[in-house]
Amino acid sequence: MTSKELLYVEDALGHECFMKSCSQKASSKLTDTTLSFYMKELEQKHTELFNKFLNLL
């Protein structure tokens, strides 16, 4: 893996970690159960994407 590709993967990992964190915070603060459930789904999706990027290393 080139250094440029490694930088891309590191950036993507940071992005997915941030999105997971935002989704988690939002789902805990929402009172609408439908929106809260959707945010939990997004959190799960970003966790999966994080793991996929991590497996590239």
C-alpha positions in Angstrom: 0.0 0.0 0.0 1.4 3.4 -1.0 1.7 6.2 1.5 -1.1 8.1 -0.4 -3.4 5.1 -0.1 -2.5 4.8 3.6 -3.4 8.4 4.2 -6.8 7.8 2.5 -7.6 4.8 4.7 -6.6 6.7 7.8 -8.8 9.6 6.8 -11.7 7.3 6.1 -11.2 5.6 9.5 -11.4 9.0 11.2 -14.5 9.9 9.2 -16.3 6.7 10.1 -15.4 7.0 13.7 -16.7 10.5 13.8 -20.0 9.5 12.0 -20.5 6.6 14.4 -20.0 8.9 17.4 -22.4 11.5 16.0 -25.0 8.8 15.3 -24.7 7.3 18.7 -25.1 10.7 20.4 -28.1 11.6 18.3 -29.9 8.3 18.9 -29.5 8.7 22.6 -30.9 12.3 22.6 -33.9 11.7 20.3 -37.3 11.2 21.8 -38.9 10.1 18.5 -38.5 6.3 18.5 -38.5 6.0 14.7 -35.7 8.5 14.3 -33.8 7.0 17.2 -34.0 3.6 15.6 -32.8 5.0 12.3 -29.8 6.7 14.0 -28.9 3.3 15.6 -29.0 1.7 12.2 -26.7 4.4 10.9 -24.4 3.8 13.8 -24.3 0.1 13.0 -23.6 0.9 9.3 -20.7 3.2 10.1 -19.3 0.6 12.5 -19.3 -1.9 9.6 -17.6 0.5 7.3 -15.0 1.3 9.9 -14.2 -2.4 10.3 -14.0 -2.8 6.5 -11.5 0.0 6.2 -9.5 -1.3 9.3 -9.3 -4.7 7.5 -7.5 -3.0 4.6 -4.5 -2.4 6.9 
